[in-house]
Amino acid sequence: MNTATSTASIDKDTACAAGTAAAAPRVAPVRIDIEQLTLSFGETTVLKGIDLSIEPGEFFAFLGPSGSGKTTLLRAIAGFGPTPRGRILIDGADIAGRMPWQRDVGMVFQSYALWPHLNVARNVAYGLEERRVARPEIKARVHAALELVGMADYALRYPSQLSGGQQQRIALARTIAVEPRVLLLDEPLSNLDAGLRVQMRQELLQLQRRLGITTIFVTHDQEEANTICDRIAVLSAGVVQQVGRPADVYDNPVNEFVARFLGTANIIAGHTQRTAAGIVFASDTGTLRLPLADDAGEGRGHLVIRPQGISVAPAPSEQTIAGTVRSAEFLGGATRYNIEANQLALLVDIKHIRGAPDLRTGDQVALSIPPAQAIFLAA
Ligand SMILES: Nc1ncnc2c1ncn2[C@@H]1O[C@H](COP(=O)(O)OP(=O)(O)OP(=O)(O)O)[C@@H](O)[C@H]1O
């Protein structure tokens, strides 16, 4: 157990009246600026010049594959691990010299890290006792925090008597009780089963909105990040690849890594050329030629097309591409077809409607790819 869930001294808050509703945020949301942050473990540099700004009250995700540096970056903000180069500013103030408990940040771990020998109320009270908060106020804040996570009736239970989701709520309550200015969540839902994860992520979002607290959520699960976060930073190998609203990043990935990491994509190597008819993409295989939007740019690169960006036309025409269905995968809301077209294997998602006939292996189809659905990434 460490002091990661702790926040700064609450001396300034001692005027707080017992019974104050924790739902009313008492701390103004803060902004976080990360500037040129570089961090190494020995010879290995795992964060390479990270630049990021997180707006006050924002629910922000660090999203990336295992080993991309998400947890290291989160821990650097909390004040754990090797001292980084560069700057971390909270509301404009450089926090470099501050110890973890002086940073006003609360961290929730993947493992919850509850004390097994303390009941729920004592677990939540722990950080407040450490800060020598007055007894009546501890009582009020523990109650308010438990109310916020819907666990007020469980105050006298022990962690071993709680489900994973309930333990997670207690870990959150413990962090919230100390009223941090920043909430750091390190894969907080990864120990829960699929159904509970979906439920808990909505609870987490509602809680974050109610508190209005600037929150950073670390995950390798793009669906989790997309569903609850205002903006995401996609990390790979210690470098921020792209920052933006989930749908914007999904629709406009800046490189192949981001395109692949955020969902499924058809990625085709080739080049673009300006012709009398506008910009045209030609695949390296020489078999696919596609008109693109006018601002596509010229040169070598990759064409990115999401499976749902390709549709089956009612009849072949000059604008369609002839293809043959090779296999099908039923996904529930859609069927994903592997279609061979012009010697390319294309994934095509067709919305599944009850009773509508599915395509079969061997069926001949005419595919349509509207220019707006094809993103050209220049090399
Ligand atoms: N204490 C350490 N000593 C040496 N190397 C470390 C240490 N902690 C992390 N690393 C390395 O730093 C890199 C980034 O690790 P980090 O845990 O930040 O990645 P992550 O994106 O959070 O991955 P995961 O999703 O698996 O937790 C990895 O290559 C890891 O091996």
The ligand as an SDF file (V2000), in Angstrom:
LIG
                    3D

 31 33  0  0  0  0  0  0  0  0999 V2000
   10.1590    0.2060  -13.1740 N   0  0  0  0  0  0  0  0  0  0  0  0
   10.5360   -0.0010  -14.4510 C   0  0  0  0  0  0  0  0  0  0  0  0
   11.7860   -0.3050  -14.7720 N   0  0  0  0  0  0  0  0  0  0  0  0
   12.1500   -0.5000  -16.0640 C   0  0  0  0  0  0  0  0  0  0  0  0
   11.3200   -0.4000  -17.1150 N   0  0  0  0  0  0  0  0  0  0  0  0
   10.0500   -0.0970  -16.8540 C   0  0  0  0  0  0  0  0  0  0  0  0
    9.5720    0.1110  -15.5100 C   0  0  0  0  0  0  0  0  0  0  0  0
    8.2440    0.3940  -15.5640 N   0  0  0  0  0  0  0  0  0  0  0  0
    7.9190    0.3500  -16.8760 C   0  0  0  0  0  0  0  0  0  0  0  0
    8.9800    0.0700  -17.6450 N   0  0  0  0  0  0  0  0  0  0  0  0
    8.9940   -0.0230  -19.1210 C   0  0  0  0  0  0  0  0  0  0  0  0
    8.4850    1.1660  -19.6360 O   0  0  0  0  0  0  0  0  0  0  0  0
    7.6910    0.9210  -20.7970 C   0  0  0  0  0  0  0  0  0  0  0  0
    6.3250    1.5520  -20.6020 C   0  0  0  0  0  0  0  0  0  0  0  0
    5.6320    0.8720  -19.5670 O   0  0  0  0  0  0  0  0  0  0  0  0
    4.1870    1.3030  -19.0780 P   0  0  0  0  0  0  0  0  0  0  0  0
    3.8100    0.4350  -17.9390 O   0  0  0  0  0  0  0  0  0  0  0  0
    4.1470    2.7640  -18.8780 O   0  0  0  0  0  0  0  0  0  0  0  0
    3.3230    0.9460  -20.3630 O   0  0  0  0  0  0  0  0  0  0  0  0
    1.7550    0.8640  -20.4870 P   0  0  0  0  0  0  0  0  0  0  0  0
    1.4360    1.5170  -21.7830 O   0  0  0  0  0  0  0  0  0  0  0  0
    1.1080    1.4060  -19.2840 O   0  0  0  0  0  0  0  0  0  0  0  0
    1.5290   -0.6920  -20.6150 O   0  0  0  0  0  0  0  0  0  0  0  0
    0.4260   -1.6460  -19.9150 P   0  0  0  0  0  0  0  0  0  0  0  0
   -0.8420   -1.3720  -20.6440 O   0  0  0  0  0  0  0  0  0  0  0  0
    0.9710   -3.0090  -20.1970 O   0  0  0  0  0  0  0  0  0  0  0  0
    0.3920   -1.2930  -18.4610 O   0  0  0  0  0  0  0  0  0  0  0  0
    7.6490   -0.5910  -20.9740 C   0  0  0  0  0  0  0  0  0  0  0  0
    8.5590   -0.9320  -21.9700 O   0  0  0  0  0  0  0  0  0  0  0  0
    8.0750   -1.1080  -19.6220 C   0  0  0  0  0  0  0  0  0  0  0  0
    8.7550   -2.3310  -19.7630 O   0  0  0  0  0  0  0  0  0  0  0  0
  1  2  1  0
  2  3  1  0
  2  7  2  0
  3  4  2  0
  4  5  1  0
  5  6  2  0
  6  7  1  0
  6 10  1  0
  7  8  1  0
  8  9  2  0
  9 10  1  0
 10 11  1  0
 11 12  1  0
 11 30  1  0
 12 13  1  0
 13 14  1  0
 13 28  1  0
 14 15  1  0
 15 16  1  0
 16 17  2  0
 16 18  1  0
 16 19  1  0
 19 20  1  0
 20 21  2  0
 20 22  1  0
 20 23  1  0
 23 24  1  0
 24 25  2  0
 24 26  1  0
 24 27  1  0
 28 29  1  0
 28 30  1  0
 30 31  1  0
M  END
$$$$
